[in-house]
Amino acid sequence: MSPTLRYRSSSVPIPGDPMPAAVRVARRAGEEPFVLYECQDTWSVALGAAVELTVTPAAVRLSGPDGERTLPWSGHPGPALRELTADLPVEDWTAYGTAAFELAYAGGPAHAELPPDTVLLHLVVPRTEVRVQGGTATVRALDPGDAVTAAALAALADTAEEPEPVLVDVDPERGDGELYRKAVHTAVREIQDGALHKVILSRVVPVPEPVDLAATYLRGRRRNTPARSFLLNLGGMRAAGFSPEIVLSVDAEGRVRTQPLAGTRALTGDAGEDARLRRELLGDPKEVYEHAISVRTSFEELEAVCAPGSVRIADYMTVKPRGTAQHLGSDLYGRLAPGRDGWDALAALFPAVTVSGIPKAEAYDAIRRLETEARGLYGGAVLTVGRDGALDAALVLRSVYQRDGRTWLRAGAGVVGQSLPEREFTETCEKLRSVSQSVVRAAPPSVAPGGLDLDVMRRDVAEALRRPETEVEDEVSLIVQGLDSVGLMTVVSKWSAYGVRLKLADLARDPRLVAWAELVRRQRSAAG
């Protein structure tokens, strides 16, 4: 076994706001994995990976200084994770990472249908960790002389201000609104028929232009009042988010807390209108019922892992402001029973009832049938796990996501028997505006439009269609060939990086690849 790795610490004074300093550190990570996590006025940035843990549907894999080790699992990966993290060769470690919503399917019938390479949970113990709080940044590095640490220190010394952001016009009503309303209608009917009590259904809104996630995080965090926030690049997924609630928090002494938020009205910024909406929220039977059954479920889940009599509710059904929405919220506390730990608490409470439904198993089935695509990080968690047993998991909502050249937002609403499809659609828009009004356009790279030609366009379209390039026909409508609105947004976003600005209406007028290449040629000619 390798000798235990030890962090070496140093401190750097940080004048002014600590958040921009943490974001500068994340920006300097380059292609290294990183997770920025805000928790209780501390911004922690994990850089690089000394140890990596990955959970797929069949196994948990540990990669570290001693090579790789893999354990099979069934039911829940908690026991395998507990065993693999028991003797990590890193002193005083904290792991940072993500849990996909589909981790919820562990042990259920949907688990067997997951692709074998689906990453359900991904954690890294960083090579370098920066914690910014108040006027000081503490830098912990396994190798103080490596490039990652040097970049972090340079970022902390950099006091340059962010340029004035240029926003992307993201319409929360864009996307498959009619499909969403139909899904809500179907769910209401199933609830009234007794199949389940509540389900959260979500919808995706594509972002049509390249996005600067770090600048989006800065602007969005200043406009939101989250319980936690994060900015990350891990395993091919990039995201920035402003979590309105936690899934759970467990401290080193075994005290556990969860915070269900359910019941929503808009937060407009007009004091009189917001007060009226607050009264409406507190007096709406549908919203009150939705919140009450969510709290009851969370209470029962905590009781399953906590010492008898230790679970209590505080601040029951109070209104919590979160960006452009206000919610009914409650706090629940307990103490883990002897022999229980954070992995047990995660198994009991994940996913949050406020993003799944009641009963959860029946809600998972409805979500898989009625939503348009797998959730992935949406509705999952960004989390930290400590060697001392502490575990903190933020619910991933109010976020912007990037993967494989595609950028999107996603939001949902709780559907119960009294739900109206139009009201639930409106609720998703109210939540989306917490992020959509802060999406910052990426600065165009120095790539000439001439770099985009028919061959490049064919390759990108083939990727969106998930088929070989040889099967993409240049003279046949791409709509007929299966390119949907999400795929169209994805390729338009990619091509904008070449300095090309294509209008969706022009592309729809003649949806053949050769016609689109001609539009690019004309733009290039006009640019001289």
Sequence and secondary structure as in RCSB ss.txt:
>XXXX:A:sequence
MSPTLRYRSSSVPIPGDPMPAAVRVARRAGEEPFVLYECQDTWSVALGAAVELTVTPAAVRLSGPDGERTLPWSG
HPGPALRELTADLPVEDWTAYGTAAFELAYAGGPAHAELPPDTVLLHLVVPRTEVRVQGGTATVRALDPGDAVTA
AALAALADTAEEPEPVLVDVDPERGDGELYRKAVHTAVREIQDGALHKVILSRVVPVPEPVDLAATYLRGRRRNT
PARSFLLNLGGMRAAGFSPEIVLSVDAEGRVRTQPLAGTRALTGDAGEDARLRRELLGDPKEVYEHAISVRTSFE
ELEAVCAPGSVRIADYMTVKPRGTAQHLGSDLYGRLAPGRDGWDALAALFPAVTVSGIPKAEAYDAIRRLETEAR
GLYGGAVLTVGRDGALDAALVLRSVYQRDGRTWLRAGAGVVGQSLPEREFTETCEKLRSVSQSVVRAAPPSVAPG
GLDLDVMRRDVAEALRRPETEVEDEVSLIVQGLDSVGLMTVVSKWSAYGVRLKLADLARDPRLVAWAELVRRQRS
AAG
>XXXX:A:secstr
    B  EEEEEE  S HHHHHHHHHHTTTTS EEEEEETTEEEEEES SEEEEE SSEEEEEETTEEEEEE SS
 SHHHHHHHHTT SBTT EEEEEE GGGGGTTSGGGGGS TT   EEEEE SEEEEEETTEEEEEESSTTSHHHH
HHHHHHH         B    TT S HHHHHHHHHHHHHHHHTTS SEEEEEEEEE  S B HHHHHHHHHHH  
 SEEEEEEETTEEEEEEESSEEEEE TT EEEE  EEEEEE  S HHHHHHHHHHHHH HHHHHHHHHHHHHHHH
HHHTTB TT  EEEEEEEEEEETTEEEEEEEEEEEB TT  HHHHHHHH S GGGSEESHHHHHHHHHHHSSS  
TTTTSEEEEEETTS EEEEE  SEEEEETTEEEEEEEEEE TT  HHHHHHHHHHHHHHHHTT BB    S  GG
G  HHHHHHHHHHHHTS GGG  TTS TTTTT  HHHHHHHHHHHHTTT    HHHHHHS  HHHHHHHHHHHHH
HT 
